[in-house]
Amino acid sequence: PDLRTVEKAEEWPEGICYLRLAGLYPDDGTNVLNTLTGWAADSRAGVIMDLRDAAGSNLDAVDRICGIVVTTNALLYRVEDLHGTVLETHHAVPSGRSLGGLPLMVLVDGGTRAASELLGAVLRGRPGVMLLGSRTRGDGVLRESIPLSDARLRIATRWLVPAEGVRYAGTGIDPDVVVTDLGGIRSVENAPEAGRDGRPLSSKAVLDRELMERVAGDSVLGRATDI
């Protein structure tokens, strides 16, 4: 299978940057860190990080990505056994780099699961971060694979628990801004067009139209760019 972490990294009009992750996989969190901090260094207006339908298993990437948002060695989450005994504690891993105050919009939905859901859970409520979309899957567990005679059985053996102590397994994470019109189609019909007198669009209007065309048909992404 294709286990790329970064699916898209694009710079859009109005200083908006768009980063879509397929998941958090063992290949890296390095590409994510380099992309985000590079945009921060260029003084962009903000970043949309799209975790919709994203999965992954790389907990180290969660710790490292959070290290550019949380610049101290803050507790992020715990790994507990099914009896509630703490097995591991995970802290932000500062790298000497940061987002430099760059606003971060994180898009989530019912397909956001595994390590990507954990990333959304531990970023929620951080200064400069906003979650937007719909409730996540509620996949807040770690699983082990048990060999059987003719198959393998994967069972949940540990809880993933954010620092505030509230488990989200089975319930999911609610975003800060819920977009209920998930099937809505954003149209470019109202986008700026050349004037009736035939004069060309201004450079600002050209950028506005390009941005609207990029998010057409995606209510969540459209709401994110509006904000």
Backbone as CSV, one residue per row, in Angstrom:
resi,resn,N_x,N_y,N_z,CA_x,CA_y,CA_z,C_x,C_y,C_z
1,PRO,0.833,-1.198,0.000,0.000,0.000,0.000,0.870,1.252,0.000
2,ASP,0.281,2.364,-0.471,0.975,3.646,-0.489,0.864,4.258,0.903
3,LEU,1.988,4.384,1.584,1.977,4.895,2.943,2.623,6.278,3.026
4,ARG,2.395,7.103,2.013,2.891,8.464,2.075,2.150,9.232,3.156
5,THR,2.887,10.075,3.869,2.253,10.933,4.857,1.636,12.153,4.188
6,VAL,2.416,12.867,3.394,1.942,14.092,2.755,1.344,13.765,1.391
7,GLU,0.074,14.089,1.228,-0.612,13.858,-0.047,-0.577,15.104,-0.929
8,LYS,-0.767,16.282,-0.309,-0.702,17.544,-1.040,-0.086,18.614,-0.149
9,ALA,0.698,19.487,-0.745,1.220,20.667,-0.061,1.216,21.795,-1.079
10,GLU,0.267,22.731,-0.919,0.051,23.762,-1.930,-0.045,25.136,-1.289
11,GLU,0.415,26.140,-2.023,0.262,27.525,-1.607,-0.851,28.152,-2.431
12,TRP,-1.846,28.693,-1.740,-3.031,29.240,-2.371,-3.036,30.763,-2.293
13,PRO,-3.957,31.419,-3.010,-4.071,32.875,-2.910,-4.367,33.330,-1.487
14,GLU,-4.156,34.611,-1.254,-4.415,35.248,0.035,-3.506,34.729,1.140
15,GLY,-2.387,34.124,0.779,-1.440,33.659,1.784,-1.866,32.403,2.516
16,ILE,-2.873,31.681,1.982,-3.350,30.444,2.601,-2.527,29.268,2.076
17,CYS,-2.106,28.401,2.968,-1.375,27.192,2.586,-2.217,25.972,2.941
18,TYR,-2.189,24.976,2.057,-3.023,23.783,2.221,-2.143,22.543,2.278
19,LEU,-2.303,21.786,3.362,-1.538,20.556,3.566,-2.517,19.418,3.815
20,ARG,-2.534,18.458,2.905,-3.408,17.288,3.092,-2.552,16.081,3.422
21,LEU,-2.892,15.418,4.551,-2.163,14.233,4.976,-2.989,12.984,4.700
22,ALA,-2.341,11.973,4.128,-2.991,10.675,3.951,-3.049,9.941,5.286
23,GLY,-2.116,10.253,6.151,-2.027,9.632,7.468,-0.670,9.946,8.057
24,LEU,-0.422,9.421,9.238,0.880,9.586,9.889,1.541,8.211,9.922
25,TYR,2.506,8.038,9.035,3.113,6.738,8.832,4.591,6.761,9.203
26,PRO,5.203,5.588,9.324,6.604,5.534,9.769,7.600,6.217,8.846
27,ASP,7.160,6.602,7.623,8.130,7.249,6.732,8.654,8.542,7.319
28,ASP,7.781,9.304,7.997,8.247,10.535,8.622,7.141,11.268,9.342
29,GLY,7.505,12.289,10.096,6.784,13.504,10.338,7.661,14.606,9.816
30,THR,8.841,14.249,9.260,9.812,15.249,8.828,9.272,16.131,7.724
31,ASN,8.628,15.540,6.712,8.080,16.334,5.624,7.028,17.312,6.131
32,VAL,6.227,16.874,7.090,5.205,17.747,7.661,5.868,18.914,8.386
33,LEU,6.865,18.620,9.204,7.564,19.669,9.948,8.226,20.663,9.006
34,ASN,8.928,20.154,8.003,9.632,21.037,7.076,8.666,21.927,6.299
35,THR,7.539,21.339,5.891,6.559,22.112,5.131,5.937,23.200,5.991
36,LEU,5.494,22.844,7.191,4.834,23.814,8.060,5.774,24.932,8.484
37,THR,6.967,24.594,8.911,7.892,25.628,9.382,8.426,26.470,8.222
38,GLY,8.494,25.882,7.015,8.872,26.663,5.848,7.846,27.728,5.538
39,TRP,6.568,27.368,5.635,5.507,28.349,5.413,5.536,29.420,6.492
40,ALA,5.799,29.026,7.735,5.876,30.008,8.821,6.998,31.002,8.568
41,ALA,8.131,30.494,8.080,9.271,31.368,7.805,8.963,32.362,6.695
42,ASP,8.069,31.992,5.781,7.698,32.876,4.668,6.552,33.819,5.026
43,SER,6.129,33.774,6.312,5.096,34.694,6.817,3.792,34.589,6.041
44,ARG,3.303,33.366,5.849,2.013,33.169,5.207,0.888,33.575,6.160
45,ALA,-0.332,33.653,5.621,-1.463,34.093,6.434,-1.956,32.999,7.369
46,GLY,-1.855,31.742,6.950,-2.343,30.647,7.766,-2.273,29.335,7.018
47,VAL,-2.468,28.244,7.748,-2.365,26.901,7.179,-3.651,26.134,7.439
48,ILE,-4.127,25.437,6.413,-5.200,24.458,6.558,-4.561,23.079,6.462
49,MET,-4.647,22.305,7.543,-4.128,20.937,7.546,-5.318,19.986,7.505
50,ASP,-5.439,19.261,6.413,-6.605,18.429,6.148,-6.333,16.993,6.607
51,LEU,-7.029,16.600,7.685,-6.899,15.237,8.222,-8.136,14.396,7.934
52,ARG,-8.981,14.850,7.035,-10.179,14.062,6.722,-9.778,12.751,6.051
53,ASP,-10.343,11.662,6.545,-10.067,10.310,6.050,-8.616,9.888,6.265
54,ALA,-7.893,10.591,7.123,-6.486,10.259,7.381,-6.373,9.261,8.528
55,ALA,-5.367,8.402,8.455,-5.174,7.361,9.466,-3.718,7.387,9.939
56,GLY,-3.072,6.216,9.971,-1.661,6.134,10.334,-1.432,5.566,11.713
57,SER,-0.177,5.218,11.961,0.184,4.565,13.224,1.384,5.192,13.917
58,ASN,1.892,6.294,13.383,3.154,6.850,13.873,2.918,7.826,15.021
59,LEU,3.017,7.345,16.258,2.836,8.209,17.418,3.984,9.204,17.552
60,ASP,5.176,8.818,17.119,6.316,9.733,17.166,6.053,10.968,16.314
61,ALA,5.399,10.795,15.168,5.072,11.941,14.324,4.114,12.885,15.035
62,VAL,3.160,12.339,15.788,2.249,13.175,16.577,3.053,14.041,17.541
63,ASP,3.984,13.431,18.262,4.776,14.150,19.261,5.617,15.243,18.613
64,ARG,6.187,14.950,17.455,7.080,15.899,16.791,6.311,17.044,16.141
65,ILE,5.172,16.744,15.510,4.365,17.809,14.912,3.850,18.745,15.998
66,CYS,3.413,18.180,17.104,2.940,19.022,18.205,4.063,19.877,18.773
67,GLY,5.311,19.441,18.595,6.448,20.188,19.117,6.660,21.532,18.459
68,ILE,6.056,21.778,17.278,6.175,23.101,16.665,4.969,23.981,16.994
69,VAL,3.951,23.382,17.619,2.792,24.134,18.085,2.911,24.396,19.578
70,VAL,3.295,23.364,20.314,3.520,23.454,21.754,5.032,23.501,21.959
71,THR,5.579,24.658,22.226,7.031,24.824,22.210,7.711,24.434,23.518
72,THR,6.949,23.859,24.439,7.538,23.301,25.658,7.363,21.791,25.632
73,ASN,7.992,21.129,26.586,7.889,19.671,26.668,6.600,19.270,27.390
74,ALA,5.481,19.792,26.897,4.203,19.596,27.572,3.684,18.177,27.369
75,LEU,2.954,17.677,28.374,2.291,16.383,28.247,1.202,16.484,27.193
76,LEU,1.199,15.550,26.250,0.188,15.510,25.196,-0.875,14.462,25.464
77,TYR,-0.432,13.237,25.779,-1.374,12.138,25.972,-0.684,10.992,26.703
78,ARG,-1.500,10.061,27.157,-1.003,8.868,27.835,-1.482,7.628,27.095
79,VAL,-0.716,6.563,27.212,-1.150,5.248,26.752,-1.457,4.434,28.009
80,GLU,-2.687,3.960,28.125,-3.113,3.196,29.302,-3.542,1.797,28.887
81,ASP,-3.379,0.839,29.790,-3.927,-0.481,29.497,-5.426,-0.454,29.748
82,LEU,-6.093,-1.552,29.477,-7.552,-1.559,29.558,-8.075,-1.442,30.981
83,HIS,-7.166,-1.522,31.968,-7.549,-1.323,33.369,-7.278,0.106,33.821
84,GLY,-6.718,0.946,32.928,-6.453,2.330,33.271,-5.065,2.594,33.813
85,THR,-4.216,1.576,33.833,-2.841,1.769,34.287,-2.031,2.478,33.204
86,VAL,-1.306,3.531,33.582,-0.520,4.293,32.614,0.721,3.492,32.223
87,LEU,0.850,3.231,30.929,1.990,2.489,30.413,3.052,3.418,29.831
88,GLU,2.622,4.505,29.197,3.537,5.463,28.573,2.955,6.860,28.724
89,THR,3.829,7.858,28.784,3.410,9.246,28.660,4.141,9.847,27.465
90,HIS,3.418,10.625,26.681,4.000,11.240,25.495,3.946,12.758,25.625
91,HIS,5.080,13.383,25.386,5.214,14.830,25.489,5.542,15.421,24.114
92,ALA,5.259,16.712,23.963,5.668,17.417,22.751,7.189,17.374,22.644
93,VAL,7.676,17.229,21.419,9.121,17.155,21.172,9.553,18.432,20.456
94,PRO,9.991,19.459,21.214,10.420,20.705,20.572,11.628,20.450,19.664
95,SER,11.623,21.121,18.517,12.709,20.942,17.550,13.521,22.211,17.351
96,GLY,13.199,23.238,18.117,13.850,24.523,17.901,13.163,25.339,16.829
97,ARG,12.125,24.763,16.192,11.347,25.461,15.176,9.908,25.572,15.658
98,SER,9.181,26.521,15.106,7.790,26.684,15.518,6.972,27.236,14.356
99,LEU,5.664,27.318,14.575,4.783,27.923,13.583,4.865,29.446,13.621
100,GLY,5.536,29.975,14.623,5.730,31.422,14.691,4.441,32.213,14.727
101,GLY,3.416,31.648,15.368,2.137,32.343,15.450,1.250,32.160,14.239
102,LEU,1.663,31.344,13.283,0.861,31.105,12.088,-0.407,30.340,12.469
103,PRO,-1.596,30.871,12.183,-2.838,30.156,12.529,-2.913,28.810,11.811
104,LEU,-3.436,27.813,12.512,-3.535,26.466,11.969,-4.977,25.994,12.052
105,MET,-5.573,25.717,10.888,-6.916,25.162,10.815,-6.795,23.670,10.503
106,VAL,-7.382,22.830,11.346,-7.289,21.382,11.183,-8.669,20.852,10.796
107,LEU,-8.757,20.206,9.623,-10.025,19.669,9.144,-10.143,18.194,9.529
108,VAL,-11.274,17.814,10.110,-11.493,16.438,10.555,-12.887,15.985,10.141
109,ASP,-13.079,14.661,10.120,-14.405,14.107,9.827,-14.492,12.696,10.387
110,GLY,-15.552,11.990,10.032,-15.752,10.640,10.539,-14.740,9.638,10.048
111,GLY,-13.945,10.003,9.055,-12.876,9.130,8.578,-11.540,9.420,9.221
112,THR,-11.466,10.446,10.064,-10.223,10.771,10.770,-10.058,9.774,11.912
113,ARG,-8.981,8.997,11.873,-8.849,7.886,12.816,-7.376,7.653,13.153
114,ALA,-7.164,6.708,14.079,-5.821,6.258,14.455,-4.942,7.448,14.846
115,ALA,-3.684,7.485,14.371,-2.759,8.540,14.790,-3.218,9.919,14.349
116,SER,-3.894,10.023,13.209,-4.383,11.321,12.746,-5.465,11.858,13.670
117,GLU,-6.314,10.988,14.162,-7.339,11.414,15.117,-6.691,11.854,16.425
118,LEU,-5.675,11.132,16.851,-4.946,11.515,18.060,-4.326,12.890,17.888
119,LEU,-3.740,13.164,16.714,-3.154,14.480,16.462,-4.206,15.575,16.610
120,GLY,-5.382,15.347,16.026,-6.455,16.325,16.181,-6.865,16.496,17.636
121,ALA,-6.911,15.387,18.377,-7.334,15.439,19.774,-6.373,16.258,20.624
122,VAL,-5.070,16.102,20.406,-4.103,16.800,21.261,-3.848,18.232,20.786
123,LEU,-4.195,18.556,19.525,-4.067,19.930,19.056,-5.278,20.776,19.428
124,ARG,-6.409,20.134,19.625,-7.637,20.875,19.927,-7.463,21.708,21.198
125,GLY,-7.853,22.960,21.110,-7.766,23.839,22.264,-6.437,24.556,22.417
126,ARG,-5.459,24.230,21.569,-4.168,24.916,21.651,-4.304,26.319,21.063
127,PRO,-3.578,27.293,21.600,-3.634,28.653,21.038,-3.258,28.656,19.562
128,GLY,-4.060,29.323,18.760,-3.775,29.438,17.334,-4.238,28.266,16.499
129,VAL,-4.912,27.280,17.127,-5.372,26.081,16.411,-6.897,26.006,16.485
130,MET,-7.538,25.681,15.363,-8.977,25.480,15.336,-9.294,24.209,14.557
131,LEU,-10.126,23.333,15.139,-10.608,22.144,14.441,-11.943,22.459,13.787
132,LEU,-12.120,21.970,12.569,-13.328,22.291,11.805,-13.751,21.056,11.016
133,GLY,-15.059,20.830,10.918,-15.580,19.710,10.139,-16.674,18.981,10.888
134,SER,-16.499,17.691,11.096,-17.479,16.877,11.803,-16.771,15.921,12.754
135,ARG,-17.546,15.282,13.606,-16.981,14.422,14.656,-16.121,13.310,14.059
136,THR,-15.001,13.039,14.716,-14.070,12.007,14.255,-14.579,10.615,14.607
137,ARG,-13.848,9.597,14.169,-14.347,8.229,14.248,-14.455,7.689,15.674
138,GLY,-13.576,8.102,16.572,-13.569,7.544,17.923,-12.696,6.310,18.021
139,ASP,-11.571,6.354,17.315,-10.650,5.216,17.231,-9.474,5.426,18.179
140,GLY,-9.774,5.732,19.439,-8.725,6.087,20.393,-8.120,4.905,21.115
141,VAL,-7.693,3.903,20.374,-7.091,2.719,20.975,-5.874,2.295,20.160
142,LEU,-5.030,1.486,20.777,-3.959,0.801,20.071,-4.290,-0.676,20.039
143,ARG,-3.950,-1.322,18.943,-4.316,-2.717,18.759,-3.085,-3.599,18.624
144,GLU,-3.267,-4.863,18.948,-2.227,-5.864,18.739,-2.769,-6.957,17.829
145,SER,-1.881,-7.526,17.060,-2.256,-8.579,16.127,-1.919,-9.933,16.750
146,ILE,-2.920,-10.782,16.843,-2.754,-12.105,17.445,-2.897,-13.161,16.347
147,PRO,-1.874,-13.985,16.126,-1.965,-15.008,15.071,-2.923,-16.130,15.460
148,LEU,-3.753,-16.529,14.501,-4.627,-17.683,14.659,-4.171,-18.755,13.683
149,SER,-4.844,-19.863,13.672,-4.415,-20.965,12.812,-4.464,-20.606,11.338
150,ASP,-5.463,-19.823,10.938,-5.596,-19.496,9.519,-5.807,-18.006,9.272
151,ALA,-5.555,-17.179,10.279,-5.773,-15.736,10.127,-5.061,-15.007,11.250
152,ARG,-5.230,-13.697,11.288,-4.711,-12.880,12.380,-5.853,-12.049,12.935
153,LEU,-5.910,-11.929,14.241,-6.954,-11.184,14.922,-6.349,-9.922,15.528
154,ARG,-6.927,-8.770,15.197,-6.470,-7.508,15.772,-7.454,-7.063,16.843
155,ILE,-6.961,-6.901,18.058,-7.824,-6.506,19.163,-7.240,-5.289,19.864
156,ALA,-8.134,-4.462,20.417,-7.707,-3.286,21.169,-7.124,-3.725,22.509
157,THR,-5.949,-3.226,22.825,-5.289,-3.598,24.079,-4.913,-2.394,24.937
158,ARG,-4.952,-1.175,24.357,-4.537,0.014,25.101,-5.391,1.212,24.697
159,TRP,-5.584,2.123,25.654,-6.299,3.354,25.408,-5.308,4.466,25.042
160,LEU,-5.752,5.373,24.179,-5.044,6.630,23.955,-5.842,7.722,24.666
161,VAL,-5.196,8.404,25.616,-5.916,9.352,26.475,-5.224,10.715,26.437
162,PRO,-5.863,11.749,25.872,-5.267,13.083,25.869,-4.970,13.573,27.284
163,ALA,-4.129,14.589,27.374,-3.617,15.050,28.671,-4.729,15.409,29.654
164,GLU,-5.868,15.936,29.141,-6.939,16.324,30.059,-7.655,15.119,30.651
165,GLY,-7.350,13.917,30.159,-7.835,12.700,30.791,-9.145,12.154,30.278
166,VAL,-9.682,12.719,29.195,-10.975,12.266,28.665,-10.740,11.335,27.477
167,ARG,-11.144,10.085,27.611,-11.022,9.143,26.503,-12.025,9.486,25.401
168,TYR,-11.599,9.298,24.164,-12.497,9.577,23.043,-12.818,8.325,22.237
169,ALA,-12.318,7.173,22.666,-12.620,5.915,21.976,-14.126,5.667,22.025
170,GLY,-14.696,5.422,20.856,-16.121,5.147,20.773,-17.000,6.382,20.668
171,THR,-16.460,7.543,20.981,-17.253,8.770,20.916,-16.717,9.752,19.883
172,GLY,-15.413,9.805,19.707,-14.813,10.724,18.754,-14.538,12.087,19.347
173,ILE,-13.983,12.952,18.516,-13.634,14.314,18.902,-14.535,15.276,18.141
174,ASP,-15.177,16.176,18.860,-15.997,17.203,18.208,-15.120,18.390,17.827
175,PRO,-15.223,18.875,16.603,-14.429,20.040,16.203,-14.942,21.312,16.873
176,ASP,-14.140,22.357,16.831,-14.569,23.656,17.366,-15.681,24.253,16.514
177,VAL,-15.596,24.068,15.211,-16.608,24.565,14.282,-17.165,23.375,13.517
178,VAL,-18.446,23.089,13.713,-19.092,21.964,13.041,-19.711,22.458,11.737
179,VAL,-19.374,21.790,10.649,-19.972,22.104,9.350,-20.992,21.014,9.062
180,THR,-22.261,21.391,9.098,-23.322,20.386,8.943,-23.697,20.165,7.491
181,ASP,-23.448,21.158,6.629,-23.829,21.042,5.219,-22.715,20.340,4.451
182,LEU,-22.456,19.076,4.815,-21.332,18.370,4.210,-21.580,18.043,2.752
183,GLY,-22.833,18.039,2.339,-23.116,17.728,0.938,-23.290,18.967,0.083
184,GLY,-23.140,20.136,0.693,-23.350,21.375,-0.043,-22.300,21.586,-1.117
185,ILE,-22.699,22.220,-2.173,-21.782,22.512,-3.278,-21.525,24.008,-3.308
186,ARG,-20.285,24.364,-3.110,-19.906,25.766,-3.207,-19.710,26.101,-4.685
187,SER,-20.407,27.102,-5.134,-20.368,27.455,-6.543,-19.455,28.648,-6.773
188,VAL,-18.943,28.749,-7.989,-18.154,29.919,-8.361,-19.003,30.905,-9.155
189,GLU,-20.332,30.702,-9.143,-21.203,31.589,-9.910,-21.090,33.031,-9.441
190,ASN,-20.842,33.203,-8.113,-20.759,34.550,-7.574,-19.327,35.060,-7.494
191,ALA,-18.408,34.316,-8.078,-17.022,34.757,-8.077,-16.873,35.972,-8.990
192,PRO,-15.878,36.808,-8.705,-15.688,38.002,-9.537,-15.457,37.640,-10.996
193,GLU,-16.078,38.420,-11.887,-15.882,38.241,-13.322,-15.514,39.587,-13.940
194,ALA,-15.081,39.530,-15.158,-14.753,40.775,-15.850,-15.983,41.679,-15.912
195,GLY,-15.762,42.961,-15.770,-16.865,43.904,-15.753,-17.619,43.953,-17.075
196,ARG,-18.833,44.487,-17.020,-19.646,44.574,-18.232,-18.997,45.454,-19.295
197,ASP,-18.157,46.375,-18.825,-17.497,47.240,-19.789,-16.287,46.579,-20.428
198,GLY,-16.063,45.295,-20.064,-14.971,44.561,-20.686,-13.619,44.744,-20.030
199,ARG,-13.574,45.556,-18.974,-12.299,45.745,-18.307,-11.899,44.461,-17.577
200,PRO,-10.607,44.144,-17.552,-10.173,42.911,-16.870,-10.355,43.025,-15.369
201,LEU,-10.375,41.865,-14.717,-10.460,41.829,-13.262,-9.214,42.445,-12.647
202,SER,-9.400,43.018,-11.471,-8.246,43.481,-10.716,-7.449,42.277,-10.246
203,SER,-6.202,42.488,-9.863,-5.374,41.372,-9.384,-5.990,40.733,-8.150
204,LYS,-6.619,41.537,-7.284,-7.272,40.999,-6.089,-8.450,40.117,-6.479
205,ALA,-9.251,40.553,-7.441,-10.411,39.774,-7.873,-9.987,38.468,-8.531
206,VAL,-8.878,38.500,-9.269,-8.351,37.276,-9.879,-7.995,36.263,-8.804
207,LEU,-7.344,36.733,-7.734,-6.968,35.833,-6.641,-8.205,35.296,-5.929
208,ASP,-9.203,36.165,-5.718,-10.437,35.726,-5.063,-11.113,34.625,-5.875
209,ARG,-11.171,34.800,-7.187,-11.819,33.804,-8.035,-11.039,32.488,-8.013
210,GLU,-9.722,32.569,-8.044,-8.908,31.351,-8.016,-9.134,30.587,-6.717
211,LEU,-9.223,31.309,-5.601,-9.449,30.654,-4.316,-10.819,29.989,-4.286
212,MET,-11.840,30.661,-4.807,-13.177,30.077,-4.833,-13.222,28.834,-5.710
213,GLU,-12.500,28.839,-6.806,-12.469,27.676,-7.688,-11.803,26.483,-7.005
214,ARG,-10.804,26.745,-6.160,-10.102,25.656,-5.479,-11.002,24.940,-4.471
215,VAL,-11.930,25.660,-3.846,-12.736,25.050,-2.784,-14.150,24.727,-3.248
216,ALA,-14.473,24.985,-4.513,-15.813,24.707,-5.012,-16.158,23.234,-4.824
217,GLY,-17.357,22.954,-4.302,-17.792,21.587,-4.091,-17.390,20.997,-2.760
218,ASP,-16.696,21.765,-1.912,-16.217,21.256,-0.625,-16.622,22.254,0.460
219,SER,-17.729,21.972,1.139,-18.265,22.904,2.133,-17.309,23.128,3.298
220,VAL,-16.638,22.063,3.736,-15.735,22.178,4.876,-14.533,23.047,4.516
221,LEU,-13.952,22.774,3.384,-12.787,23.541,2.953,-13.181,24.988,2.656
222,GLY,-14.362,25.167,2.093,-14.837,26.517,1.840,-15.021,27.299,3.123
223,ARG,-15.575,26.661,4.152,-15.756,27.329,5.446,-14.407,27.670,6.068
224,ALA,-13.450,26.778,5.913,-12.119,27.032,6.455,-11.482,28.257,5.817
225,THR,-11.608,28.387,4.508,-11.020,29.550,3.841,-11.792,30.819,4.193
226,ASP,-13.103,30.706,4.417,-13.871,31.870,4.857,-13.330,32.390,6.188
227,ILE,-13.083,31.478,7.111,-12.593,31.861,8.444,-11.194,32.442,8.337
